[in-house]
Structures are given as structure tokens and as C-alpha cells.
Amino acid sequence: MSRSISGAFQTYLTNDAVNLAVCVKLTKADGTILGFTSWTSDITFNTVLYEASNAVTGTAVQQEIGSGVDNLDIVGIIRSDRIADVDLVSGKYDLSKLELFLLNPNDITMGAIVLLRGLLGEVKVFNQKYSAEIRSLTQRMSQKIGELTSPTCRVARFGDARCTLNAALFQTTTTVASVIDAYNLTIAGLAQLSGYYNYGILKMLGGNNIGVEREIKNHTFAGGVTTVVLAENFPYAILAADSCRIEAGCDRLFTTCITKFSNQLNFRGEPHVPGMDQVLQRGRAG
């Protein structure tokens, strides 16, 4: 990516010792703009405040000529009141627009050196630190266009435009009956047979995890009690009586699409195309 550097900044970079501030400008999908910097104090540049309290650091920026994919990770300590870790892990910052640039903190009139523009990828939080993958604009050029055949359905999410089903018809608003541990919960008011909610979604509507959802790994119904096992725990502790919404699961199999949802006409897979086991099968003796 070509960069425009002011003459004053170019001259400044020739000095034996220079001060440079790494700045990150994040624009969320709703238009909210957040700024963070590695400098020791806040910086205001082009009317945007870049907070220093987040201790933002970045891995080495690897950029390639041509269609190579730029690569960068941003790591920071969650200290800003403008960032809620529950928002990070629930995906509210995913695919936000991001700009990474350098400033001379002692003279911001020199302008910025833009290092990277792209989108924020997966965000992970561990021990009060977040790690965010940065996907540059050139990464889109490496994405495959089109689809490969597969025996399972390729819809991105149950109930989306390709699935065509109304997901609300398969959702139930209820409450958490009890908490066994971080991954095992019992849900009140349900009587579906075991397996009905496998691969489904549990979304919290109350408590400390409002808006956060997790995939259900396993569901059992025995003795009048519905128990779900989560594929990933929630960021905050779940409490009994927390309101939630549970959605039926789809394992993307053709038989499930027929027997459970009667939606086989919109199945986005090729269950009858022979697989590699058929291609490599030996012929029978004459």
C-alpha cells in the first residue's frame, strides 16, 4: 500500500531519535468512533480522541507486494470505560472498520503515516486483555468465490435468507432454572425430547450477559428436567432466574431438514452426490 508522508514528517524521521505514537481508529457498524494510542498520554487528532490508558501494542506489521495478505494483531488491556469486554466477546466489534497509523506525538501537525486499513476480525479476551485480528483490505482478494459441493447444508445461520425458515417459530423465551457449572445449565419450562436443541443457540436476555449468545453442544430431557451443555461458557456468571431465549438446533443434515423442519426444498447442500468413499471404492468381482 502506497503511503503519503508529509515533508516535515520525512525530515523528522531522519533524526537519530524520534518519538512515534501508534494510533488505532475503530469505527463500529453503528458509526461510533473509538481511538486508542500506545502513547503515554491522550492525543486528539482530526477531532478524534485517542486514549492512552488502553496500553495498545501491536505485533509486527507484515505487508506483501501484490495480492499478498497483510497481517497484524492488536493487543490491549481493557481499561477504557468506552469498551465493555462483554461487547467484545459477543461480537459487537467484529468487522468494524480499523485504521492503524503513526503520529509524532510532539507535533501532530506533521500528519499521519497510515500503516494499514482494514476490518477487525475475531476478538478474544483472556485475563483482562483482548487480542484482535486485523484483516486488511487485500485479504478479500484471497477469499474463494463460489461454493464447493457438500453433503451438509451450507447456510451461514439457521433461519437466514438462504434457509428461509422463520427462526422465531423455533425459539422459546424462558429462564435459567439452575446452574450446574459454567457449561451446564438447566432451563425452565421446556419439554422437547433430548437432542432437539443440539447445535441451537442460547441467548441471554437478562443478568450480566445480556445480548450474548452461545451454541448448545448437547441437550437432554430426563425426569422432566431440560439440561443444556454449552460449547463455550459465557463471559460472566449465569444466575438462576436469568431470562434467556433458546433456539432449536440444526445439524445441517438433509434428513434433519426433512423430518424436523420440513424445509428440504431450501436445503443448501448436495446429499446425493457421491463422496470420495464412492470414488475410491473398488469394483466388485465379476
Beta strands, then each sheet from edge to edge (+ up, - down):
strand 1: 21-27
strand 2: 33-37
strand 3: 43-45
strand 4: 48-51
strand 5: 57-58
strand 6: 71-77
strand 7: 97-103
strand 8: 113-126
strand 9: 129-136
strand 10: 171-179
strand 11: 184-187
strand 12: 201-204
strand 13: 213-222
strand 14: 225-230
strand 15: 243-247
sheet 1: 3+ 4- 2- 1+ 7- 8+ 9- 6+ 5-
sheet 2: 10+ 11- 14+ 13- 12+ 15- 10+
end
